[in-house]
Amino acid sequence: MAARKNKIADRGTRTSRSAAAARDRRARGVLAAETDRQLDDLILRRLALPVEARMNFLRRRLPGGGSSL
């Protein structure tokens, strides 16, 4: 009788492999969407900066104190 009660109690807490796989696929989809949204936000934030701040990595400092592209 005790074994039967344990089976009934465990039945609601276990998930099948297909249900777990579906949950994992949904989680990966949500994570991918969030990553895309964050990348879009990063691009928009950088585009909002002035050109000098965005293109600073292209500038090379010259020995005389100037810079060039």
MOPAC internal coordinates of N, CA, C and O (Angstrom, degrees):
PM7 1SCF
backbone

  N    0.0000 0     0.00 0     0.00 0    0    0    0
  C    1.4437 1     0.00 0     0.00 0    1    0    0
  C    1.5390 1   111.04 1     0.00 0    2    1    0
  O    1.2310 1   120.29 1   139.14 1    3    2    1
  N    1.3418 1   117.04 1   -40.86 1    3    2    1
  C    1.4619 1   120.50 1  -179.67 1    5    3    2
  C    1.5267 1   110.59 1   -65.17 1    6    5    3
  O    1.2310 1   120.77 1   142.37 1    7    6    5
  N    1.3420 1   116.13 1   -37.63 1    7    6    5
  C    1.4687 1   119.54 1   179.25 1    9    7    6
  C    1.5189 1   110.52 1   -64.16 1   10    9    7
  O    1.2310 1   120.66 1   142.26 1   11   10    9
  N    1.3152 1   116.35 1   -37.74 1   11   10    9
  C    1.4470 1   120.35 1   179.58 1   13   11   10
  C    1.5372 1   110.96 1   -64.94 1   14   13   11
  O    1.2310 1   120.24 1   140.18 1   15   14   13
  N    1.3114 1   117.15 1   -39.82 1   15   14   13
  C    1.4637 1   121.06 1   178.63 1   17   15   14
  C    1.5240 1   110.94 1   -64.89 1   18   17   15
  O    1.2310 1   120.33 1   140.23 1   19   18   17
  N    1.3380 1   116.97 1   -39.77 1   19   18   17
  C    1.4582 1   120.40 1   178.79 1   21   19   18
  C    1.5175 1   111.53 1   -64.54 1   22   21   19
  O    1.2310 1   120.17 1   140.30 1   23   22   21
  N    1.3281 1   117.29 1   -39.70 1   23   22   21
  C    1.4633 1   120.45 1   178.72 1   25   23   22
  C    1.5217 1   110.65 1   -62.65 1   26   25   23
  O    1.2310 1   120.99 1   138.36 1   27   26   25
  N    1.3041 1   115.71 1   -41.64 1   27   26   25
  C    1.4592 1   119.63 1  -179.48 1   29   27   26
  C    1.5300 1   109.99 1   -67.29 1   30   29   27
  O    1.2310 1   120.46 1   139.16 1   31   30   29
  N    1.3160 1   116.72 1   -40.84 1   31   30   29
  C    1.4643 1   119.90 1  -179.83 1   33   31   30
  C    1.5223 1   111.33 1   -67.10 1   34   33   31
  O    1.2310 1   119.81 1   142.39 1   35   34   33
  N    1.3336 1   117.98 1   -37.61 1   35   34   33
  C    1.4596 1   121.58 1  -179.01 1   37   35   34
  C    1.5215 1   112.63 1   -75.95 1   38   37   35
  O    1.2310 1   120.28 1   155.48 1   39   38   37
  N    1.3055 1   117.07 1   -24.52 1   39   38   37
  C    1.4538 1   120.34 1  -173.91 1   41   39   38
  C    1.5267 1   112.01 1   -59.83 1   42   41   39
  O    1.2310 1   119.52 1   142.96 1   43   42   41
  N    1.3118 1   118.52 1   -37.04 1   43   42   41
  C    1.4549 1   121.14 1  -177.46 1   45   43   42
  C    1.5186 1   113.52 1   -80.35 1   46   45   43
  O    1.2310 1   119.51 1   161.94 1   47   46   45
  N    1.3111 1   118.54 1   -18.06 1   47   46   45
  C    1.4508 1   120.36 1  -175.56 1   49   47   46
  C    1.5214 1   113.47 1   -95.36 1   50   49   47
  O    1.2310 1   119.50 1   161.90 1   51   50   49
  N    1.2848 1   118.55 1   -18.10 1   51   50   49
  C    1.4651 1   121.56 1  -178.58 1   53   51   50
  C    1.5186 1   110.28 1   -87.04 1   54   53   51
  O    1.2310 1   120.85 1   -35.23 1   55   54   53
  N    1.3112 1   115.98 1   144.77 1   55   54   53
  C    1.4619 1   120.16 1   175.16 1   57   55   54
  C    1.5160 1   108.61 1  -115.28 1   58   57   55
  O    1.2310 1   121.13 1   -33.01 1   59   58   57
  N    1.2887 1   115.44 1   146.99 1   59   58   57
  C    1.4519 1   119.46 1   179.72 1   61   59   58
  C    1.5251 1   109.81 1   -75.79 1   62   61   59
  O    1.2310 1   120.90 1   -16.00 1   63   62   61
  N    1.3067 1   115.89 1   164.00 1   63   62   61
  C    1.4689 1   119.92 1  -179.89 1   65   63   62
  C    1.5117 1   111.52 1   -63.76 1   66   65   63
  O    1.2310 1   120.37 1   141.95 1   67   66   65
  N    1.3220 1   116.89 1   -38.05 1   67   66   65
  C    1.4638 1   118.41 1  -179.68 1   69   67   66
  C    1.5260 1   111.08 1   -68.50 1   70   69   67
  O    1.2310 1   120.22 1   144.18 1   71   70   69
  N    1.3348 1   117.19 1   -35.82 1   71   70   69
  C    1.4645 1   120.17 1   177.50 1   73   71   70
  C    1.5214 1   110.00 1   -67.42 1   74   73   71
  O    1.2310 1   120.10 1   139.22 1   75   74   73
  N    1.3279 1   117.41 1   -40.78 1   75   74   73
  C    1.4616 1   121.08 1   178.42 1   77   75   74
  C    1.5247 1   110.22 1   -65.90 1   78   77   75
  O    1.2310 1   120.03 1   140.80 1   79   78   77
  N    1.3207 1   117.55 1   -39.20 1   79   78   77
  C    1.4649 1   121.08 1   178.88 1   81   79   78
  C    1.5257 1   110.32 1   -66.21 1   82   81   79
  O    1.2310 1   120.37 1   140.14 1   83   82   81
  N    1.3271 1   116.90 1   -39.86 1   83   82   81
  C    1.4646 1   120.25 1   178.57 1   85   83   82
  C    1.5275 1   110.16 1   -65.46 1   86   85   83
  O    1.2310 1   120.36 1   139.45 1   87   86   85
  N    1.3289 1   116.92 1   -40.55 1   87   86   85
  C    1.4636 1   120.96 1   178.03 1   89   87   86
  C    1.5261 1   110.19 1   -63.43 1   90   89   87
  O    1.2310 1   120.30 1   138.84 1   91   90   89
  N    1.3379 1   117.02 1   -41.16 1   91   90   89
  C    1.4624 1   120.89 1   178.74 1   93   91   90
  C    1.5286 1   111.46 1   -64.84 1   94   93   91
  O    1.2310 1   120.30 1   140.25 1   95   94   93
  N    1.3320 1   117.03 1   -39.75 1   95   94   93
  C    1.4724 1   120.62 1   178.38 1   97   95   94
  C    1.5261 1   110.49 1   -64.43 1   98   97   95
  O    1.2310 1   120.75 1   137.96 1   99   98   97
  N    1.3317 1   116.16 1   -42.04 1   99   98   97
  C    1.4647 1   119.57 1   177.53 1  101   99   98
  C    1.5176 1   110.46 1   -62.78 1  102  101   99
  O    1.2310 1   120.38 1   137.20 1  103  102  101
  N    1.3313 1   116.87 1   -42.80 1  103  102  101
  C    1.4605 1   120.86 1  -179.67 1  105  103  102
  C    1.5228 1   110.75 1   -63.30 1  106  105  103
  O    1.2310 1   119.91 1   139.02 1  107  106  105
  N    1.3346 1   117.77 1   -40.98 1  107  106  105
  C    1.4563 1   120.71 1   177.72 1  109  107  106
  C    1.5224 1   110.93 1   -65.29 1  110  109  107
  O    1.2310 1   120.18 1   142.18 1  111  110  109
  N    1.3261 1   117.26 1   -37.82 1  111  110  109
  C    1.4581 1   120.72 1   177.92 1  113  111  110
  C    1.5169 1   111.81 1   -64.76 1  114  113  111
  O    1.2310 1   120.73 1   136.93 1  115  114  113
  N    1.3295 1   116.21 1   -43.07 1  115  114  113
  C    1.4650 1   120.62 1   178.24 1  117  115  114
  C    1.5202 1   110.05 1   -64.58 1  118  117  115
  O    1.2310 1   120.43 1   138.32 1  119  118  117
  N    1.3240 1   116.78 1   -41.68 1  119  118  117
  C    1.4607 1   120.77 1   179.50 1  121  119  118
  C    1.5299 1   111.19 1   -64.49 1  122  121  119
  O    1.2310 1   120.24 1   139.57 1  123  122  121
  N    1.3187 1   117.15 1   -40.43 1  123  122  121
  C    1.4626 1   120.60 1   178.63 1  125  123  122
  C    1.5299 1   110.69 1   -64.69 1  126  125  123
  O    1.2310 1   120.38 1   139.04 1  127  126  125
  N    1.3293 1   116.88 1   -40.96 1  127  126  125
  C    1.4661 1   120.41 1   178.59 1  129  127  126
  C    1.5253 1   110.72 1   -64.29 1  130  129  127
  O    1.2310 1   120.11 1   138.88 1  131  130  129
  N    1.3272 1   117.39 1   -41.12 1  131  130  129
  C    1.4603 1   121.31 1   179.21 1  133  131  130
  C    1.5271 1   110.61 1   -65.62 1  134  133  131
  O    1.2310 1   120.17 1   140.29 1  135  134  133
  N    1.3322 1   117.27 1   -39.71 1  135  134  133
  C    1.4552 1   121.14 1   178.35 1  137  135  134
  C    1.5245 1   110.96 1   -63.42 1  138  137  135
  O    1.2310 1   120.60 1   137.28 1  139  138  137
  N    1.3254 1   116.45 1   -42.72 1  139  138  137
  C    1.4669 1   120.54 1   177.74 1  141  139  138
  C    1.5286 1   110.94 1   -62.81 1  142  141  139
  O    1.2310 1   120.47 1   138.69 1  143  142  141
  N    1.3282 1   116.71 1   -41.31 1  143  142  141
  C    1.4607 1   120.63 1   179.56 1  145  143  142
  C    1.5250 1   110.62 1   -63.95 1  146  145  143
  O    1.2310 1   120.28 1   138.10 1  147  146  145
  N    1.3313 1   117.06 1   -41.90 1  147  146  145
  C    1.4617 1   120.43 1   179.03 1  149  147  146
  C    1.5219 1   111.43 1   -65.92 1  150  149  147
  O    1.2310 1   120.03 1   141.99 1  151  150  149
  N    1.3210 1   117.56 1   -38.01 1  151  150  149
  C    1.4613 1   120.68 1   177.59 1  153  151  150
  C    1.5219 1   110.70 1   -64.70 1  154  153  151
  O    1.2310 1   120.44 1   137.75 1  155  154  153
  N    1.3381 1   116.77 1   -42.25 1  155  154  153
  C    1.4638 1   120.34 1   176.72 1  157  155  154
  C    1.5236 1   110.89 1   -61.08 1  158  157  155
  O    1.2310 1   120.61 1   137.33 1  159  158  157
  N    1.3318 1   116.44 1   -42.67 1  159  158  157
  C    1.4728 1   120.37 1   178.03 1  161  159  158
  C    1.5260 1   111.19 1   -61.31 1  162  161  159
  O    1.2310 1   120.46 1   137.63 1  163  162  161
  N    1.3307 1   116.73 1   -42.37 1  163  162  161
  C    1.4620 1   120.86 1   179.93 1  165  163  162
  C    1.5254 1   110.74 1   -62.81 1  166  165  163
  O    1.2310 1   120.43 1   136.21 1  167  166  165
  N    1.3122 1   116.78 1   -43.79 1  167  166  165
  C    1.4722 1   120.97 1   179.62 1  169  167  166
  C    1.5235 1   110.29 1   -62.92 1  170  169  167
  O    1.2310 1   120.54 1   135.08 1  171  170  169
  N    1.3346 1   116.57 1   -44.92 1  171  170  169
  C    1.4671 1   119.43 1  -179.22 1  173  171  170
  C    1.5247 1   111.61 1   -65.24 1  174  173  171
  O    1.2310 1   120.33 1   141.24 1  175  174  173
  N    1.3401 1   116.97 1   -38.76 1  175  174  173
  C    1.4668 1   119.48 1   178.28 1  177  175  174
  C    1.5231 1   110.71 1   -64.27 1  178  177  175
  O    1.2310 1   120.10 1   139.35 1  179  178  177
  N    1.3110 1   117.41 1   -40.65 1  179  178  177
  C    1.4686 1   119.81 1  -179.80 1  181  179  178
  C    1.5216 1   111.86 1   -71.23 1  182  181  179
  O    1.2310 1   120.20 1   145.07 1  183  182  181
  N    1.3242 1   117.22 1   -34.93 1  183  182  181
  C    1.4633 1   120.06 1   177.70 1  185  183  182
  C    1.5183 1   111.39 1   -69.31 1  186  185  183
  O    1.2310 1   120.15 1   155.46 1  187  186  185
  N    1.3265 1   117.31 1   -24.54 1  187  186  185
  C    1.4634 1   120.89 1   179.01 1  189  187  186
  C    1.5251 1   112.03 1   -74.41 1  190  189  187
  O    1.2310 1   120.16 1   162.78 1  191  190  189
  N    1.3271 1   117.31 1   -17.22 1  191  190  189
  C    1.4614 1   120.59 1   179.04 1  193  191  190
  C    1.5208 1   110.17 1   -72.34 1  194  193  191
  O    1.2310 1   119.91 1   -23.70 1  195  194  193
  N    1.3361 1   117.77 1   156.30 1  195  194  193
  C    1.4655 1   119.71 1   174.90 1  197  195  194
  C    1.5320 1   110.49 1   -65.11 1  198  197  195
  O    1.2310 1   121.21 1   -20.70 1  199  198  197
  N    1.3123 1   115.30 1   159.30 1  199  198  197
  C    1.4683 1   120.92 1  -176.09 1  201  199  198
  C    1.5298 1   111.39 1   -57.25 1  202  201  199
  O    1.2310 1   120.51 1   140.90 1  203  202  201
  N    1.3327 1   116.62 1   -39.10 1  203  202  201
  C    1.4706 1   119.62 1  -178.49 1  205  203  202
  C    1.5312 1   111.38 1   -60.89 1  206  205  203
  O    1.2310 1   120.78 1   140.99 1  207  206  205
  N    1.3138 1   116.11 1   -39.01 1  207  206  205
  C    1.4595 1   119.72 1  -178.98 1  209  207  206
  C    1.5290 1   111.20 1   -75.43 1  210  209  207
  O    1.2310 1   120.43 1   144.82 1  211  210  209
  N    1.3315 1   116.79 1   -35.18 1  211  210  209
  C    1.4670 1   120.12 1  -179.65 1  213  211  210
  C    1.5159 1   112.19 1   -72.07 1  214  213  211
  O    1.2310 1   120.03 1   143.59 1  215  214  213
  N    1.3244 1   117.55 1   -36.41 1  215  214  213
  C    1.4554 1   121.50 1  -172.11 1  217  215  214
  C    1.5223 1   112.89 1  -102.04 1  218  217  215
  O    1.2310 1   120.05 1  -165.09 1  219  218  217
  N    1.3110 1   117.52 1    14.91 1  219  218  217
  C    1.4528 1   121.06 1  -176.26 1  221  219  218
  C    1.5294 1   112.34 1   -59.47 1  222  221  219
  O    1.2310 1   119.95 1   148.60 1  223  222  221
  N    1.3203 1   117.70 1   -31.40 1  223  222  221
  C    1.4614 1   120.43 1  -178.35 1  225  223  222
  C    1.5287 1   112.21 1   -68.07 1  226  225  223
  O    1.2310 1   119.75 1   162.65 1  227  226  225
  N    1.3514 1   118.08 1   -17.35 1  227  226  225
  C    1.4609 1   120.68 1   179.90 1  229  227  226
  C    1.5305 1   112.38 1   -84.65 1  230  229  227
  O    1.2310 1   120.26 1   160.06 1  231  230  229
  N    1.3064 1   117.10 1   -19.94 1  231  230  229
  C    1.4609 1   120.62 1  -174.74 1  233  231  230
  C    1.5183 1   111.25 1   -77.33 1  234  233  231
  O    1.2310 1   121.38 1   -39.93 1  235  234  233
  N    1.3233 1   114.96 1   140.07 1  235  234  233
  C    1.4598 1   122.03 1   175.68 1  237  235  234
  C    1.5121 1   108.13 1  -117.43 1  238  237  235
  O    1.2310 1   120.31 1   -50.98 1  239  238  237
  N    1.2814 1   117.01 1   129.02 1  239  238  237
  C    1.4625 1   121.23 1   179.28 1  241  239  238
  C    1.5233 1   110.05 1   -76.32 1  242  241  239
  O    1.2310 1   120.75 1   -44.13 1  243  242  241
  N    1.3051 1   116.17 1   135.87 1  243  242  241
  C    1.4628 1   122.08 1   178.79 1  245  243  242
  C    1.5280 1   109.51 1   -97.89 1  246  245  243
  O    1.2310 1   120.39 1   -27.41 1  247  246  245
  N    1.3159 1   116.87 1   152.59 1  247  246  245
  C    1.4735 1   119.56 1  -177.80 1  249  247  246
  C    1.5193 1   113.54 1   -60.08 1  250  249  247
  O    1.2310 1   119.19 1   151.41 1  251  250  249
  N    1.2983 1   119.15 1   -28.59 1  251  250  249
  C    1.4588 1   120.80 1  -178.70 1  253  251  250
  C    1.5193 1   113.71 1   -78.06 1  254  253  251
  O    1.2310 1   119.17 1   177.58 1  255  254  253
  N    1.3144 1   119.20 1    -2.42 1  255  254  253
  C    1.4398 1   122.07 1   178.85 1  257  255  254
  C    1.5089 1   113.80 1   106.97 1  258  257  255
  O    1.2310 1   119.48 1   175.69 1  259  258  257
  N    1.3111 1   118.59 1    -4.31 1  259  258  257
  C    1.4668 1   120.81 1   179.29 1  261  259  258
  C    1.5260 1   110.97 1   -95.40 1  262  261  259
  O    1.2310 1   121.41 1    12.14 1  263  262  261
  N    1.3055 1   114.90 1  -167.86 1  263  262  261
  C    1.4602 1   120.28 1   176.46 1  265  263  262
  C    1.5159 1   108.73 1  -146.01 1  266  265  263
  O    1.2310 1   120.95 1   -19.38 1  267  266  265
  N    1.3047 1   115.79 1   160.62 1  267  266  265
  C    1.4625 1   121.23 1   177.29 1  269  267  266
  C    1.5098 1   108.99 1  -145.17 1  270  269  267
  O    1.2310 1   121.28 1   -19.57 1  271  270  269
  N    1.3013 1   115.16 1   160.43 1  271  270  269
  C    1.4708 1   119.50 1   177.94 1  273  271  270
  C    1.4787 1   112.24 1   -85.44 1  274  273  271
  O    1.2310 1   120.10 1   180.00 1  275  274  273

